[in-house]
Amino acid sequence: MKSKHFFGHKPNAIIKVSLISLCLLSFLTLKAQIPTDFSGRWEYDKDNSDKQNSGAETFNGTIVLEIIQNSSTISFSLTYSRPGMDDFHGEPESFLMNGKVTTYKSGTDPAKKFIKWSQDMKNLTTNMITTVTLDDVAQDFLVANTYKLSDDGKTLMNEEFRKSKLNGEKTIKKVYKKKV
């Protein structure tokens, strides 16, 4: 007497379906873990950015943020352009993609810098903490920039958060449009 199987006479069908399901699930999980690529040249959008104390709102030229990202580092650099004048290129800021803390040495006050990804790997926050001694009291200054891409990949939102005992807390929204 033959036993009846749910998949007929092919008991290996269950194993095959299970393996295919595992492969699909693994692919979707891996795809979700790939970090957003922010690479590109982004032009500052003065009209859609905060008009408060960012400094950029009073600049009468073009500001371009260039982001270079690979599997090990991400760097940010600004270029300021005005008609009839040479461009000014800011010093690039680089961070390790693995989130490890590195030291940035500029002047007498070294800074610790690192990145942190959102759980879904879509938003990136760069952090720089500088400890400055003022009147023999050490104080931390935090600058955290969170970057988010629009769904169409044409707009980059940057929320800059600054915190210190001296100046309190401040958040500034900056918007950039993708340059082609």
N, C-alpha and C positions, 0 to 999 in steps of 0.2 A: 504494500500500500504506500502510495506516494504522499509525502507531507505537502501541505499547501503553504507556500511562502507568499508574503505580501507582494513581493516583486516578481512573482511567478517562479520560474525554475532557475533564476539567476541570483543566487545569494550574494554574489560579488557586487551586484548593483548598489546595495546599501553602502558598501565600502567606497565605490566610485563616486556616488553622490556626496558622501561625507567629505571625501578628499577635495572634490571640486568646490564644495561650500567653504572648506577651510582655506583654500587658495584664494577665493574671492574675498573672504573676510580679511585675510592677511593683506591683500592688495589694497583694500579700502582703508585699513588701519594705517598702513605705511603711507598712503597718499595723504591722509589727514595729519601725519606727523611731519610732513615736509614744510619747513618754514617759508613764510612769504618772502619773495624776492623784491626788495625795495630798490634795487639797482636802477640807475637812470639819472637823467638831468631834469630837475624840477624847478620851475620858475615860480617865485613868490607871488601870490595872489593878494595884493594889498586890499582889494575891495572886500574879500571874504574873510580876512584875518582880523584879529582884535586890533583895535586902534589905541591900545593903552601900553605905553612904556616898553614896547619891544624894540624900539629904535628903528626898526625897518619901516614903520609907517611914515617916517619923515624923510627917508632916503628918496631922492628924486632920480632914480635910475632903475636898473633891473638887478634883481638878486637871484642867482641860480644856485641851488643846492645840488651837488653831485654826490650820489651814493654809489659806492663800489662795494659789492657784496660777493663773497665766495664762501666755500664751506668752512673756512677757518677764521676769516675776519670780515668786518664791515667797517667802512670808513665814510665819513661825512666831511665835505668841504664846501665852503661858500665862496662865490665869486660875485663881486660888486662891479657893475658896469654903468658908466655914464657917458653920454655922447661927448666926443672930443677929448676924452681922458683915457689914460691907461686903466685897464682892469686891475682891481685889487683882489688877490687870491688869499683867502684866509688859510690858516694852518689846518691841515686835515686832522680830524679826530678819529682814531681807530680803536676798535673794540674786538675782543676775541668772541667768536660765535659760540663757544662752549660755555660762556657765562663766567669764566674764571676772572677773578679780580686781578687787575694789573695796576701798576703805579705810573702815573703821568707826572713827570718832573718839569715844572715850569716855574722859574723864579725860586723863591725860598720855601714855598709851601707846596709840598707834593700832594697829589690827589689820587684817590683810589677810584678806579672806573671799572664798570662791568655792565653787562646787558642782562635782561630778563625777558623771556618770551611768555606770552599769554598761553594758557593751557592748549588752546586750539592752534597755536603757532601762527596766528594771523597778525597779532600786534606785538611790537617790539618796544621795550623801554630801555633807553641807555641811561646809566646813572653815573654821576661824577660827584664824589664827596671830597671836598677840600677842607682840611683842618688848618685854621689860621689862628695865630696867637695875637690877640689884641689886648693891650694893657695887662700882659702876663696871664691872660685867660684864654685857654684853647677853645675855639668855637668851630663847629662843623657847618659848612655851607653845602647844601645839596642842590644839584641841578639834575632833574629827571625829565627826559624827553620821550614821550610815547608816540610812536608812529603807527598810523593805520592807513591802509589803501582802500579807496572806494571799490565797489564791486566791479566796475568797468576798468579799473587799473589806471585811470587817467587823473585822479586826484589823490594827493598825499596830504593827510591831516597830521599835524604835529601839535601835541599839547605839551607845553613846557611848564614844568612845576619847579619853583624855586622856594627854598626854605632855609632860613637862618634865624638865629636869635636876634641879630642886629636889624634885619629887615622884615621879619615875619614870613608869611607864606604868600605866594602869588602864582597864579596860573595864567598863561597866555596861549591863546589858540592861534596857530599859524596854518595857512592853507597854501599848497603848492600845486601847480598844474604841470602835467607831463610835457616836456619839450620833445619835439620830434626832430 
